[in-house]
Amino acid sequence: MPMESVKSATALVMVGTGSRYETKKINGISHFLEHMIFKGTNTRPSSLAITSLIDSIGGSFNAFTSKDHTGFYVKASSEHLELILDVLSDMLLNSLYDPKELEKERGVIIEEINMYEDQPQALVGEYFEELLYGDSPVGWRIIGTKENIQKITRDEVVDYVSRMYHSSSIVVGLAGQLSKENLVEKYFGAVKQGPENQFVSSGDNQSQAKSLVHFKKTDQAHLCLGVRAYPMGHPDRYVLAVLANILGGNMSSRLFLEVREKRGLAYYVHSGSEEYHDRGYFVSQAGLRISALEDAIKVIVEQYALMSAKEVSARELQRAKDFFKGRMVLRLEDSYNVAALYTSQELLEKKIETPEEILTMVEKVTTEDIQKVAKDIFVNQKLNLAVVGPFKQEAKFEKLLKF
């Protein structure tokens, strides 16, 4: 996507595979592979050869793994676009997967697991998805387990690349000041052909409210309280996005005012939604005084109920829409965010909605739409609560999960 007003360029490669495409035996391999891609190629035989090259042009680069896709990107001055495509394609097509590097990376990833275990703010989100989806690929952690990381072999990594990284699963996105030459074909034309990757879909039904408490000696309690919602591409996805802004999208949202400003129960509280191909959820998360946990649960449940019982005002609705639009405008001044918007849509949804089309759909959201969606998702049997903190009993919290 050309951006004449910027002087940078971003090349982003997204691959249609992630942890939900794995088996339990190799859970964590998508993320392990993400690390190994940076460890050297035939022409750049070490991680230093790759990193020093990008550093020499002042570029930034990184990668990420999710449940349903993996991404690799480099962002630099637009004059270096061809170089960053050369590096990215080299890493994706010619990585060595050196056995010695693989052994070293086991330790790095185990330390990454340890790091997340020491961050209850991140950990509570993991437990929330485990509560929702259980022992299924979409419920497993992206990073895998320490036991798996210790056992994954080079042959398994190479086999996974061979099966999952191919023409039907890879989308290359460019944004910024771009060359008119077809550089994608030049550098990625050698990607091998292959069928679209498939994942196993499990049930997404829930008949009663559920809770999960993970005991951890902390100075603050962290919670995720949410409900099952909508999958990717659902017609009410932008209604849900506006609803999220009203409830917990910013510092003037209902939950921020009720939980933090009026009662002083939390430092942070926010709401948002997650969409997968076949399912999705809406969740509010907060970090609280340990003694304030029950009060916070009650307040969040009350605010969910109010969204169903009473239409939002026209003024509050417009504020939420304007916030959505303003944040999108700011994000799209960055070439990485532009590349991510178009590339993820092409990979995951097989269609493109322009920013203008998205903003038009957001502007069409009505107060009736908000209440309809609230009534659909905020029901007792869809409530889920995950807690990380110095607690050992779930029952006293689960009894609060009712409207």
HELIX and SHEET records of a PDB file:
HELIX    1   1 SER A   19  TYR A   21  5                                   3    
HELIX    2   2 ILE A   29  MET A   36  1                                   8    
HELIX    3   3 SER A   47  SER A   56  1                                  10    
HELIX    4   4 SER A   78  HIS A   80  5                                   3    
HELIX    5   5 LEU A   81  ASN A   94  1                                  14    
HELIX    6   6 PRO A   99  GLU A  117  1                                  19    
HELIX    7   7 PRO A  120  TYR A  133  1                                  14    
HELIX    8   8 LYS A  146  LYS A  151  1                                   6    
HELIX    9   9 ARG A  154  MET A  164  1                                  11    
HELIX   10  10 LEU A  183  PHE A  188  1                                   6    
HELIX   11  11 ARG A  237  GLY A  248  1                                  12    
HELIX   12  12 ARG A  254  LEU A  255  1                                   2    
HELIX   13  13 PHE A  256  LYS A  262  3                                   7    
HELIX   14  14 ILE A  290  ALA A  292  5                                   3    
HELIX   15  15 LEU A  293  ALA A  309  1                                  17    
HELIX   16  16 ALA A  314  ARG A  331  1                                  18    
HELIX   17  17 SER A  335  LEU A  348  1                                  14    
HELIX   18  18 PRO A  355  GLU A  363  1                                   9    
HELIX   19  19 THR A  367  ILE A  377  1                                  11    
HELIX   20  20 ASN A  380  LYS A  382  5                                   3    
HELIX   21  21 ALA A  395  GLU A  398  1                                   4    
SHEET    1   A 4 SER A  60  THR A  65  0                                        
SHEET    2   A 4 THR A  70  SER A  77 -1                                        
SHEET    3   A 4 SER A   8  VAL A  15 -1                                        
SHEET    4   A 4 ILE A 170  GLY A 176 -1                                        
SHEET    1   B 5 LYS A 210  PHE A 215  0                                        
SHEET    2   B 5 LEU A 383  GLY A 389  1                                        
SHEET    3   B 5 ALA A 221  ARG A 228 -1                                        
SHEET    4   B 5 GLY A 280  LEU A 288 -1                                        
SHEET    5   B 5 ALA A 266  GLU A 275 -1                                        
END                                                                             
